[in-house]
Amino acid sequence: MGGYAVDAAGVASLSQTVSGTVSDVEQSVDAAADAADAVSAALGSLTAVRAAFESAADPRREAGKALVSRARSTLAAVHEGTLAFVEADQTMAASTTAARTATEAGPPPYSSRRFGQVPQ
């Protein structure tokens, strides 16, 4: 019988590694933005050159921020999905145990002692 499973501990470990990498990327994005600010300041009174530089640098600043934001939201979604799987698995295990206990308490559901009887 086929099935599916989630290694919650494995997902948590991988998520922690990815989260650390995202933090490193965020620091690099911040450093690049600081460097771009320094270049822009150094261009000072060269208005046309400064404007051209900023028009090239600004979209890249936003792309870096967007990348970090997307990575963090993806990690959050993975966490929520894993948690939902674990909770559903626990619910399924509890209901299966309850059903087995109820079945073992009386005759099988289609036995001659039960089949065709009117429930009381």
N, C-alpha and C positions, 0 to 999 in steps of 0.2 A: 504494500500500500504506500503510495507516494505521500509526501507531506512537505512541510516547510518548517524551518526553525530559525531562530535568531540567537546568535551567541552574544548575549547582552554584555558579558564581560569583555569580549573581543571588540564590540562596538564602542564600549566606554574607553577602552585602551586606545583604539584608533582615533576616536574623537579627541582624546586628550593630546595625542601627538599632533593632530591637525590643528587643534586650538593653539598649541604652542607655535606652530609654523605660521598661523594667521597672525599671531601677536608679533612675530618677527617681521612679517610682511608689513604690518601696520607701522612698526618702527621705521622700516625702510621708506614707506610712503611719506611718513612725517619728515624724515630726514631729507628726502627729495624735495618736498614742499619748502622746507627751510632753505635748501640750496637754491631753489628757484626764486624765493624771496630775496636772497642775497644777490643773485645775478640781477634781478629787477632793480634792486636798490643801487647796485653798482652802475647800472646804465644811466642812472640819474637823469640828467637833462637831455639825453638823447631820446627825445619823445617818440619819434617814429620807430626807432629800433626797439625801445622799451615796449611799445604797443605791439609790435610784431612778435616779440619774445613772449609777452603775456598771452597773446592770442594763441600761441602754440603751446604754452605751458599749462594754461588753465584747464583745457579739456583733459590733459593727462593727470592733473591733480584730482579732478573729479573721478576719473577712471580708477585711480588708486583707492580712493575712498569707497567707491562703489564696489570694487572687488572685495575689500575687507568686509563691508556690510553684507554682501551676498554670501560670503563664506561663513560669517557668523550666523546668518539666518538659516543657512543650509545645515549647519551643525545643530542649531536649535530644532529644526524639523526632524533630523535624524534622532535626536534625543527623544522628542515627543513620540515619534513612530515606534522606537524601541520600547519606551515605557508603555505605550498602548498595547503592543504585542505581549509584553510580559503580564500586564493586567488581564488581558483577554485569555491568555494561557492559564493563569491562576483561576479565573472564573470557570473556564472549561473544565479544569481538573476538579474543582469543587462540585460542579453540577454532575460530572461523570461519577464521582464518588457517591454523591447523594442518590443518583439513579441506581447505581449498583447496590447500595445499601437497601433501598426500597424494594428492589427486585429480589434480593436475597431474603428479605423478611417474609415473603409469602410464596405461594406457588407461582411457577412461571406464568407469564401473562396469557398464554394460550393453552394452559393445561385443562384437562377435563373438569378439574375442580373449580376453575374460574371461568372458562370460556362459555359464553352464552348466558351467564348469570346477569341479573339486573343489579346494578350497583345499589348499595343500601345507603 
